[in-house]
Amino acid sequence: MDPEAHLRFMDDWAIDVGVLSCLAETGVYFGDQQEATELARNVNDIGADIMQRHPNRFGVFGAVPLPDVDATLAEIDHIYDDLGLDGVYVVSQVDGTYVGDAKWEPVYDALDKRGATVLLHPVEPKQTPDLPWQHWIGKYVFDTTRVFMTLVFNGVLDRYPHINWILSHGGGAVPYLGHRMAAAPRVVEHYRELVRRPMSAYLSSVYYDVAVADSPVQINTMADAVGTDRMLFGTDWIYADKLFDHARTGEHDLTRLLGTDAARRVASGNALRILPRLAERLHAHEH
């Protein structure tokens, strides 16, 4: 992580504030739990140092060392109580266990008690067919979709309503497949016992960033399915750095895509509502 390079990118694209997260493609667990616990602590401490040096330019989502629940609970305390970070970062699944699984129930409870904002990013599924193209092009978006279904059908969104979940990359296929998910309890009796609200209510209870999901088709689908109050600007930088091309600036023009008022909400207003510590730091800097 090079904060100065990131600031140059932000300045170049007139981005006032960026909220950082770490190791998007993998998370911190590579098969060794002690290593994961130490790595999460290290990257969080580094992130806190960057935030302290640039309090009006950066926020940070802290990493957690799943799958170990106790280590994760301890790191959540460190993220909020010791470092004052803005939220928590998780990947869609760790060693085959998906976010929303009952194994991690104490983690959802701890996040709910803090009213946490949680950024969820997909990773490569544990088992995938041997296809000749990179998994991030298509498979990642379906891993995000699996998490959303797990959160809904395992009742996590009902039991823990104070967590602000952010689904990366437009929520994967969630907005597009919402109508199909809504069919499940109508067709299969088992799902009627699991779903307490209309599927549209679940879709609009989480947030969606528009990183690598800001084409007119994707933007309009999200706006129609969940409303612009649930959409957040994102970049996926540095992975998507080549997508930020001054010759094609219209690709990321939220005003052109959504109109002035909605663009303002997506660009900043919605995020500041669920990132109160960041909003407080920016307010203090202004005064």
N, C-alpha and C positions, 0 to 999 in steps of 0.2 A: 504494500500500500504506500503510495507516494502522495501525501496530502497536497503538495504543491502542484503536481500534475493534475490532480482532481480539481483543484481550485482554478487552474487555467482552463480546464474544460468547462467548468461552471460559468466562469466569466465570459468565455467565448460564446456561450449559449444563453447568457442573461439569466442564469439560475442562481437565485440568491442563497438558497440553503439546500444542502443535501443530507439525507439521513443514511448513514453507512451501515452495511451489514457484511458479514465475512463468508468466504468460502462457499459461494453460492452453489457450485456444482457438486459439492460433496458433504457439506457439514463438517463436523470435527471428529466423527467416529470412523476409524479405519480398522476396527477389529480389536483394538486394545483400549479397554475402558480407562485405565490410568492415564494413557496418552491423551484420550479425548477430554478427560477432566482437566488436565494441565493445559491443553491447547485452548479450551474454552476460556479458562482463566486468563491466559496470556493475551489472547486476542481482545478480550474485553478490557483488560487493563490498558492495552495499546489504544484501543478505541476511545477510552475515557481520556487518555492523555491528548489525543488529537482534538477531542471535543473541548477540552479545557484550554487548549492553545487557540482554538478558533470557535468560541462559543456561539457566535452569531452566524457561522457558516455551516457548521456540521452538527447533526444529531447522530445517535448511534443506537442500533438494535443489538442487544447483547446475545451472544451464542450460548447455548446450553448443551451439556454433555449427555444427551440421551444416547443409549437406552437406559442408563442407570438413573432411577427415579430419585434416590437420596442425593446423589451428586448434582442432579438437575435442580432440586429444591434449594440446595445450598447455593448454587450459582445464581438462581433467581433472586435470593436475598442479597447476594453480592452486587448484582446488576442494579437493583433498586436502592438498597440501603447504603451501600458503600460507594458506588460509582455514580449514582444519579443518572443512569442512562434512560433512554426514552422508550424502550420496549424490548421485546424479545424476538429473536430470529430462530426459526426452526425450518428444517427441510422436511419434505413430504413423508418420507419414511426412513427409518434407520434399521438396517439389517433385516428388512422385510416387515417390520412393524410400522403401521401407518399412524400418523397423527389422528387422534380420535379413537384409537384402540383403548379398551378398558384397562390394559396394563399400565397406562400412564394417567389414570384417573386423579391421583394426588397432584399431578402437575397442573391439570386443568383447574382443579380446585384452588391451588395457590395463585394461578394467573387470574382467575376470576375474582378472588379476594382483593387483588391489587388493581382491578379494572385495567388489566394489561392490554397493550396493543401488540399484536403478534404478527410479524411478517412471515408468511409461509412461502417457501420457494421449492419448486420441484427438483428432484434428482432422478437419475436413471433408475428405472424399476429393477428390482432384484433379479427377475427372470424376464428376459426379452428374446424374441426371435433373432436369429443371426441374419440381419438385413444389412445391405451395403451402404446405408446412409447413417449419419450421426443421429443419436437418439434425441438430442436437444431440439431437433427440427420438429418432431411430432410427438415422441413418446413423453416428453416432459409435461406437455399440456394435459395429457391424460392422467399423469400421476397427481397433478393438482385436482383434477376432477374426482379421482378416487378419494382424496382426502375430504373434499366437500361432502361426498355421499357418506363417508364414514362418520363425519361430524353430525350429519342429519340423522342417519338411521341408527346410530348408537346413542342418540339423545344428548350429545355433548352441547349442541347449540341451545337446547332447552334447559339443561341443568345448570349451565354456566353462561348466563346471558350477558355478563359484564365484560367478557373478553371481546376485544375488537380485532377480529381476524382480518388480515389482508391477504388475499390470494393474488400471487404474482401473475403477470402476463395475461391480464384480463380474465383471471379465474380459469385459465385453461379452456375447456369446452363447456364450463358450467352455464353461462348465460344462454348459450345456444341449445343446450340439452335440458334446460329447466323444464320445458313442457313434457319431455320424455320421462324425466324423474317424477313429475307430478302424476304420471299415469300409473306408477308402481302401486300406490295404495288403492287405486281404482280397480286394478287388474288382479292383484295378489293380496289375499286377506291378511297375510302375515305383516305386510307393510302398514296396514291400517292401525295396528297396535303400536307401531314405532313412530309414526308421524302424527304430531299433535296439532300442527298448523298447516295452512296451505303452503305448497312448495314455494309460491311466490314470496311468502313471508320469510322463508329461510334464505332465499336468494338475496333479499334486500336486508338481511341481518348481518351480512359480512361486507367487506370492502374489496375492491378490485383495482390493482394498479394497471396502468396502460402501457407499461414498458414492453416494447416489441409487440404491442397490441393496439396501435393507434392508427390503423387503416380506417377509412370510412365505414367499411362493413363491420369491423370489430367494435368501433366506437358506437355506431348506431345500434348494434345488437345489445351492447351493455346498457346504453341509455334507455332503450326500450324495455329491457328485462329487469333492471334494478334501479334505474334513475341516476341522474348525475350527482346526487348527494352521496353516492356510494362509490364514486370513482376517484382515483388518485393518480396524479402525474408520477411517472417513474421513467428511468433511463436504461437500466440494466448495464450501465457503464461499469467496468471497462469492456465487458464481453461484447457489448453492442456499439463500441466506439465507431466502427466503420459505417454504422447506420446514421450517424450524425454528420451529415454532409451539407455544407452551406449551399451547394448547388441544388439541393432538394429540401430546402427548409420547410416547405409546405407539408412534408410528411409528419411533422411534429407540431403543427400550428393548431392548438386547441381552439382558438377563437374561430378559425375557419371551419373547424369540424363541428363545434358545439354552439357557437355564438358567445357573446361577451360575458354574460352573467354566469352561464354554466362553466365556461372556460375558467373563470376566476375561482369558482368552487373547486374544480378539479385540480387546478394548478397549485392552490395553497389552502383555501378555506377549509376544505374537508380534512386535510391532513392536520392542520393546527387544532382542529376540534378534538382529535383523538391522540394528539401528541402534546399534552398540556405542559410538560416540562420544557419542551422546545419553545412553545409559545411564550412561556414565562421568561425564558432567557432572551428571546428576541424583544419582548416588551421592555425588559430591563436595559437592554442595549440601546433601545430607542430613547430612553430617558436617562 
